[in-house]
Amino acid sequence: MGRSRDLADGTLAELNVDSNTLAVDATNDRVGIGTSSPSNKLHVSGSGNSTPAYFYTPSGQCAIRVETAGNDKAVTEYYTGGNGNWRIGPGITTAGAFEFNSVTAGATRMLIDSSGRVTMPYQPMAVARVSSDVQGSSDLLLFDTTDINIGSHYNTSLKRFTAPVAGRYYIAVEVQFHSGATQIYTGIKVNKNGGQVCDAYTNQYASNAHARITVNRVFELSANDYLEVRVAGSAGTYPTVQGGGGNRTAFTCFLLS
């Protein structure tokens, strides 16, 4: 059980119980449980898929409290090897805020400020628009300019938004048309994975007139599902899709939950 003893005053200098079940490093003033070489004041080490520490109270509240003196940051840190290193606590990068911070990525993934407002700066979102007038056709409608594209999930080459993770996604499509000839109808179609899932149309309108169509929906998407927009026209004729100033034709999609 005992490994060494201070012969000057008879006090125990180092201790190892049951092959590293409990060890005291008197040189560095550290205690190890499951290790004979503690790297911190208290170092608890397990093996395999074991739970190295378990905190339980039969009633009331069970908590681990991390506290520092003065204005230092008090955080709980989780190290998961190749999957990254996380810190959870107040004031990691922003005073007065509670944060979920990825140390590996060097970024705050979620922040709750002192007023209770929640921000998630890496939440998938795309806001794109048509920058100039284009002739409508049966082809996919390209929103060629992205004003916001968090995660680069709207692809201007493929003309689609691809869901990076499974969840509920909000989509808003606004298209403004102009036609020099009388149209029986015109509209837009939203496709999911190449198949139509919703559409919207206008009735007949006169020549040299404008029409505006809007679609707002929430879709349940799996990871790698994609959304696209097509123009619909009557009798094979298509009006002009108006772009340019005023964001007349735009596409918005973001992850809700």
DRENDODO-509837 format. One record per residue: residue in one letter; x, z, y of N, C-alpha, C in turn. Coordinates in steps of 0.05 Angstrom, whole numbers, padded with zeros to 5 digits, always signed. Layout:
! DRENDODO-509837
AXZYXZYXZY/...
! end
This chain:
! DRENDODO-509837
M+00017+00000-00024+00000+00000+00000+00017+00000+00025/G+00034+00021+00029+00051+00021+00053+00075+00004+00050/R+00084-00009+00071+00107-00026+00070+00131-00013+00083/S+00128+00000+00106+00150+00014+00119+00140+00037+00136/R+00158+00055+00142+00150+00078+00157+00173+00084+00177/D+00165+00092+00202+00185+00100+00222+00197+00127+00214/L+00223+00126+00207+00235+00151+00197+00240+00171+00219/A+00239+00163+00244+00245+00182+00266+00222+00202+00270/D+00197+00192+00269+00175+00211+00274+00155+00211+00251/G+00160+00195+00230+00142+00195+00206+00117+00179+00209/T+00114+00164+00231+00090+00148+00234+00092+00122+00220/L+00069+00110+00212+00069+00085+00197+00075+00062+00216/A+00096+00046+00210+00104+00024+00228+00090-00002+00220/E+00087-00008+00194+00074-00031+00184+00057-00024+00160/L+00036-00040+00155+00017-00033+00134+00006-00059+00122/N+00005-00060+00095-00007-00082+00081-00023-00071+00057/V-00049-00075+00058-00067-00064+00038-00078-00086+00020/D-00075-00083-00006-00087-00101-00026-00080-00131-00021/S-00054-00136-00018-00044-00163-00015-00057-00178+00008/N-00054-00168+00031-00063-00181+00056-00092-00177+00062/T-00107-00160+00047-00134-00154+00055-00134-00142+00083/L-00115-00124+00088-00112-00113+00115-00082-00110+00120/A-00073-00120+00142-00044-00118+00149-00041-00110+00178/V-00021-00094+00184-00014-00086+00211+00014-00096+00217/D+00016-00111+00240+00041-00121+00249+00049-00103+00273/A+00065-00082+00267+00071-00063+00287+00090-00074+00309/T+00106-00094+00301+00124-00106+00321+00109-00119+00344/N+00088-00133+00338+00073-00148+00358+00046-00135+00365/D+00041-00111+00353+00016-00097+00358-00009-00114+00351/R-00009-00124+00325-00030-00141+00316-00041-00132+00290/V-00067-00138+00285-00080-00131+00260-00090-00156+00246/G-00084-00159+00221-00093-00182+00206-00112-00175+00183/I-00134-00190+00180-00151-00186+00157-00151-00213+00142/G-00141-00212+00117-00138-00237+00102-00112-00251+00108/T-00095-00240+00124-00069-00252+00130-00049-00230+00136/S-00024-00235+00129-00002-00216+00135+00013-00223+00160/S+00005-00246+00172+00018-00256+00197-00002-00261+00218/P-00015-00240+00229-00035-00244+00250-00023-00257+00275/S-00037-00276+00287-00027-00290+00310-00040-00280+00336/N-00060-00262+00333-00073-00250+00357-00076-00221+00352/K-00087-00206+00372-00091-00178+00369-00107-00172+00344/L-00128-00188+00339-00143-00186+00314-00146-00214+00303/H-00136-00218+00278-00136-00245+00266-00150-00242+00239/V-00173-00256+00236-00189-00255+00211-00187-00282+00198/S-00178-00283+00173-00173-00309+00160-00188-00309+00133/G-00203-00331+00128-00216-00335+00103-00204-00357+00087/S-00216-00365+00065-00205-00387+00049-00229-00404+00040/G-00223-00431+00037-00244-00449+00027-00268-00449+00046/N-00292-00448+00034-00317-00448+00050-00328-00420+00055/S-00310-00400+00053-00319-00372+00057-00325-00367+00086/T-00341-00346+00092-00346-00337+00119-00327-00314+00125/P-00307-00318+00142-00286-00298+00146-00296-00273+00160/A-00318-00276+00176-00328-00252+00190-00358-00254+00190/Y-00371-00231+00187-00401-00230+00186-00409-00206+00203/F-00427-00211+00223-00437-00190+00240-00467-00187+00235/Y-00475-00162+00230-00503-00157+00223-00512-00131+00235/T-00537-00131+00245-00549-00106+00253-00578-00106+00241/P-00587-00084+00229-00613-00084+00216-00636-00085+00236/S-00631-00079+00261-00652-00080+00281-00640-00085+00309/G-00656-00094+00327-00645-00098+00354-00629-00124+00356/Q-00608-00123+00373-00593-00147+00380-00565-00146+00368/C-00557-00168+00356-00529-00171+00346-00515-00191+00363/A-00492-00184+00374-00478-00202+00392-00449-00198+00391/I-00434-00218+00398-00405-00216+00403-00400-00219+00432/R-00388-00199+00444-00384-00199+00473-00355-00205+00480/V-00351-00225+00497-00324-00231+00507-00324-00226+00536/E-00305-00209+00545-00305-00201+00573-00277-00199+00583/T-00273-00208+00608-00247-00206+00621-00250-00191+00647/A-00228-00180+00656-00228-00166+00681-00225-00186+00704/G-00236-00178+00727-00234-00195+00751-00250-00221+00748/N-00239-00243+00758-00253-00269+00758-00244-00288+00736/D-00229-00278+00716-00220-00296+00695-00244-00306+00679/K-00240-00328+00666-00261-00340+00650-00264-00325+00623/A-00288-00320+00615-00293-00307+00589-00308-00327+00572/V-00295-00338+00552-00307-00359+00536-00303-00354+00506/T-00321-00365+00491-00319-00365+00462-00308-00393+00454/E-00287-00393+00438-00275-00418+00431-00277-00423+00401/Y-00284-00448+00393-00288-00455+00365-00268-00478+00359/Y-00251-00474+00340-00232-00494+00332-00241-00505+00305/T-00245-00531+00303-00255-00543+00278-00236-00564+00267/G-00211-00560+00272-00191-00579+00261-00194-00606+00272/G-00196-00626+00254-00197-00654+00263-00223-00661+00278/N-00243-00644+00277-00269-00650+00290-00270-00641+00319/G-00248-00627+00328-00248-00621+00357-00248-00591+00362/N-00243-00584+00387-00241-00557+00396-00261-00552+00418/W-00279-00532+00415-00300-00528+00434-00298-00500+00447/R-00305-00499+00473-00308-00474+00487-00336-00472+00498/I-00347-00448+00495-00374-00443+00505-00373-00418+00521/G-00381-00420+00547-00380-00397+00564-00383-00403+00593/P-00381-00384+00611-00386-00388+00639-00360-00396+00654/G-00364-00413+00674-00343-00419+00692-00319-00433+00681/I-00322-00449+00660-00299-00463+00648-00288-00484+00668/T-00305-00500+00679-00297-00519+00700-00312-00516+00726/T-00335-00503+00725-00352-00499+00748-00360-00470+00752/A-00354-00459+00775-00360-00431+00780-00390-00426+00778/G-00397-00404+00765-00425-00396+00764-00442-00411+00744/A-00430-00430+00729-00445-00446+00709-00437-00438+00681/F-00456-00443+00663-00451-00439+00634-00447-00466+00622/E-00426-00469+00606-00418-00496+00597-00413-00497+00567/F-00418-00521+00557-00409-00529+00530-00387-00550+00535/N-00362-00542+00530-00339-00558+00538-00323-00567+00514/S-00318-00593+00512-00301-00604+00491-00272-00604+00500/V-00256-00585+00490-00228-00584+00498-00213-00609+00488/T-00220-00619+00465-00207-00642+00454-00211-00667+00472/A-00236-00671+00481-00242-00693+00499-00236-00688+00528/G-00232-00662+00534-00227-00655+00562-00252-00659+00580/A-00276-00653+00569-00300-00659+00584-00322-00639+00578/T-00338-00633+00599-00361-00616+00595-00385-00633+00585/R-00395-00626+00562-00417-00641+00550-00444-00632+00559/M-00447-00606+00566-00472-00597+00577-00466-00573+00596/L-00481-00573+00618-00476-00552+00638-00503-00541+00648/I-00505-00515+00650-00528-00502+00662-00518-00487+00686/D-00527-00496+00710-00516-00484+00734-00530-00458+00741/S-00522-00444+00762-00532-00418+00768-00562-00418+00775/S-00573-00441+00781-00602-00444+00787-00618-00452+00762/G-00605-00454+00739-00619-00461+00715-00622-00491+00710/R-00609-00508+00726-00612-00536+00723-00592-00546+00701/V-00602-00562+00683-00586-00571+00660-00578-00600+00664/T-00552-00605+00661-00542-00633+00662-00526-00639+00637/M-00529-00664+00627-00515-00673+00604-00502-00700+00612/P-00478-00700+00623-00467-00724+00635-00461-00746+00616/Y-00461-00741+00590-00455-00762+00570-00479-00771+00555/Q-00503-00763+00565-00528-00772+00552-00530-00802+00554/P-00535-00817+00531-00536-00846+00532-00557-00856+00552/M-00549-00875+00569-00567-00886+00589-00557-00913+00598/A-00576-00932+00602-00569-00958+00613-00589-00966+00634/V-00580-00975+00657-00597-00987+00678-00585-01014+00685/A-00599-01035+00678-00589-01062+00682-00609-01079+00697/R-00600-01101+00709-00618-01118+00725-00609-01147+00723/V-00628-01165+00732-00622-01193+00734-00613-01198+00763/S-00588-01208+00766-00576-01209+00792-00586-01232+00809/S-00596-01254+00796-00606-01277+00812-00628-01291+00795/D-00643-01308+00808-00666-01321+00795-00656-01338+00771/V-00671-01336+00749-00664-01353+00726-00690-01365+00716/Q-00688-01388+00704-00710-01402+00692-00718-01387+00666/G-00744-01380+00664-00753-01367+00640-00752-01386+00616/S-00748-01374+00592-00748-01390+00568-00755-01372+00545/S-00755-01384+00521-00762-01368+00497-00738-01352+00488/D-00715-01356+00500-00691-01341+00493-00693-01312+00502/L-00675-01295+00493-00675-01267+00502-00668-01266+00532/L-00681-01248+00546-00676-01245+00574-00651-01228+00578/L-00632-01239+00593-00607-01225+00599-00608-01210+00625/F-00604-01184+00624-00601-01167+00647-00570-01166+00651/D-00560-01183+00669-00532-01189+00670-00515-01169+00685/T-00527-01152+00700-00512-01132+00716-00521-01104+00708/T-00502-01087+00700-00508-01059+00692-00499-01041+00715/D-00518-01027+00727-00512-01008+00748-00504-00981+00736/I-00516-00974+00713-00509-00950+00698-00507-00958+00669/N-00486-00950+00655-00484-00957+00627-00467-00935+00613/I-00478-00911+00611-00464-00889+00599-00461-00893+00569/G-00437-00896+00560-00432-00901+00532-00430-00931+00526/S-00435-00948+00546-00434-00978+00542-00453-00987+00520/H-00477-00976+00519-00496-00983+00498-00513-01007+00504/Y-00514-01016+00530-00526-01042+00536-00504-01063+00536/N-00508-01083+00519-00488-01104+00515-00498-01130+00528/T-00484-01138+00550-00493-01162+00564-00488-01188+00548/S-00470-01187+00529-00465-01211+00512-00487-01214+00491/L-00495-01191+00479-00516-01192+00459-00544-01190+00471/K-00546-01182+00497-00571-01180+00511-00589-01158+00498/R-00577-01135+00492-00592-01114+00478-00580-01087+00484/F-00598-01066+00481-00590-01038+00481-00590-01028+00453/T-00568-01016+00444-00565-01006+00417-00564-00975+00418/A-00581-00962+00402-00582-00933+00401-00557-00922+00387/P-00542-00904+00400-00518-00893+00387-00524-00872+00366/V-00547-00858+00370-00555-00836+00352-00585-00838+00348/A-00595-00826+00327-00624-00826+00323-00638-00808+00344/G-00661-00816+00353-00676-00799+00372-00699-00815+00385/R-00711-00802+00405-00732-00814+00420-00721-00825+00446/Y-00726-00851+00451-00714-00865+00474-00737-00875+00492/Y-00733-00870+00518-00752-00881+00538-00742-00908+00547/I-00760-00927+00549-00753-00954+00559-00772-00962+00581/A-00762-00974+00602-00778-00985+00624-00767-01013+00629/V-00785-01033+00629-00778-01061+00635-00796-01070+00657/E-00784-01081+00678-00799-01092+00701-00789-01121+00705/V-00808-01139+00705-00801-01167+00708-00819-01180+00729/Q-00808-01193+00749-00823-01207+00769-00820-01237+00765/F-00843-01251+00764-00844-01279+00759-00852-01295+00784/H-00844-01319+00786-00854-01338+00806-00857-01365+00793/S-00879-01378+00798-00884-01404+00786-00894-01424+00807/G-00884-01449+00806-00894-01470+00823-00918-01483+00813/A-00926-01477+00788-00949-01489+00775-00968-01467+00766/T-00993-01475+00762-01013-01456+00753-01006-01447+00724/Q-01005-01421+00720-00999-01410+00693-01025-01399+00681/I-01030-01406+00656-01053-01393+00642-01047-01364+00636/Y-01023-01359+00627-01013-01331+00625-00983-01331+00624/T-00972-01308+00629-00943-01304+00625-00939-01274+00619/G-00918-01268+00606-00914-01240+00598-00886-01235+00588/I-00882-01210+00578-00857-01202+00566-00862-01189+00539/K-00842-01191+00522-00844-01179+00495-00819-01161+00491/V-00823-01138+00480-00801-01120+00474-00797-01121+00443/N-00773-01127+00434-00767-01129+00406-00750-01105+00397/K-00755-01095+00373-00738-01075+00361-00726-01087+00335/N-00700-01088+00334-00686-01100+00311-00696-01129+00305/G-00702-01144+00327-00710-01171+00324-00740-01176+00320/G-00756-01154+00316-00785-01157+00313-00800-01146+00336/Q-00821-01159+00344-00837-01150+00367-00850-01124+00362/V-00848-01105+00382-00861-01079+00379-00881-01074+00402/C-00879-01088+00424-00900-01086+00445-00897-01110+00464/D-00919-01115+00479-00918-01137+00498-00937-01130+00521/A-00935-01146+00542-00953-01143+00565-00955-01171+00578/Y-00980-01177+00588-00986-01204+00599-01002-01202+00625/T-01000-01223+00641-01018-01226+00663-01038-01248+00657/N-01061-01248+00670-01080-01269+00667-01071-01293+00684/Q-01088-01314+00685-01082-01338+00700-01077-01332+00729/Y-01056-01344+00740-01052-01342+00769-01045-01369+00781/A-01049-01371+00807-01047-01397+00820-01018-01406+00822/S-01014-01432+00829-00988-01443+00832-00975-01430+00857/N-00949-01430+00857-00933-01418+00879-00941-01389+00884/A-00945-01374+00862-00953-01346+00864-00933-01329+00849/H-00935-01303+00854-00918-01283+00841-00934-01266+00823/A-00921-01256+00802-00934-01237+00783-00912-01217+00775/R-00920-01192+00772-00901-01171+00764-00912-01157+00739/I-00896-01154+00719-00905-01141+00694-00886-01117+00688/T-00897-01095+00680-00881-01071+00674-00889-01060+00647/V-00870-01052+00631-00874-01039+00605-00859-01012+00606/N-00873-00990+00599-00861-00964+00596-00869-00952+00569/R-00849-00946+00553-00855-00936+00526-00833-00916+00517/V-00840-00901+00497-00821-00884+00483-00820-00893+00454/F-00796-00899+00444-00792-00908+00417-00776-00888+00401/E-00783-00886+00376-00767-00870+00357-00747-00890+00345/L-00721-00885+00350-00700-00903+00341-00681-00889+00322/S-00671-00903+00302-00650-00894+00286-00623-00903+00298/A-00601-00891+00290-00575-00900+00299-00572-00930+00292/N-00562-00945+00312-00557-00974+00310-00582-00991+00312/D-00606-00980+00315-00629-00996+00322-00624-01008+00350/Y-00636-01031+00356-00631-01043+00382-00657-01054+00394/L-00658-01055+00420-00681-01065+00436-00673-01089+00452/E-00691-01109+00453-00687-01133+00468-00713-01141+00483/V-00710-01158+00503-00733-01167+00518-00735-01198+00518/R-00759-01209+00514-00764-01237+00515-00786-01243+00535/V-00785-01268+00546-00806-01277+00564-00827-01294+00547/A-00852-01290+00553-00873-01306+00540-00886-01324+00561/G-00891-01349+00554-00905-01368+00572-00926-01383+00558/S-00944-01395+00573-00967-01410+00561-00959-01439+00557/A-00968-01449+00534-00965-01477+00527-00936-01487+00530/G-00917-01468+00524-00889-01476+00524-00877-01478+00552/T-00892-01469+00573-00882-01469+00600-00875-01441+00608/Y-00853-01438+00624-00843-01412+00631-00838-01411+00661/P-00847-01390+00674-00841-01387+00703-00813-01378+00708/T-00805-01377+00733-00779-01368+00741-00779-01337+00740/V-00758-01325+00729-00754-01296+00730-00738-01291+00755/Q-00749-01274+00772-00736-01269+00798-00717-01245+00796/G-00693-01248+00806-00673-01227+00807-00665-01222+00835/G-00640-01214+00839-00630-01211+00866-00639-01185+00879/G-00640-01185+00906-00646-01162+00922-00672-01148+00914/G-00672-01122+00916-00696-01107+00911-00700-01100+00881/N-00680-01108+00865-00682-01102+00836-00709-01111+00825/R-00716-01136+00830-00743-01146+00821-00746-01145+00791/T-00725-01150+00777-00726-01151+00747-00705-01132+00737/A-00714-01111+00722-00695-01090+00714-00702-01078+00687/F-00683-01066+00674-00685-01054+00648-00673-01026+00649/T-00687-01006+00639-00677-00979+00637-00683-00968+00610/C-00663-00955+00598-00667-00942+00572-00649-00918+00570/F-00659-00895+00561-00643-00871+00558-00654-00853+00536/L-00637-00836+00525-00644-00818+00504-00658-00794+00516/L-00683-00789+00505-00698-00765+00514-00691-00741+00497/S-00693-00744+00471-00688-00721+00453-00681-00731+00425/
! end
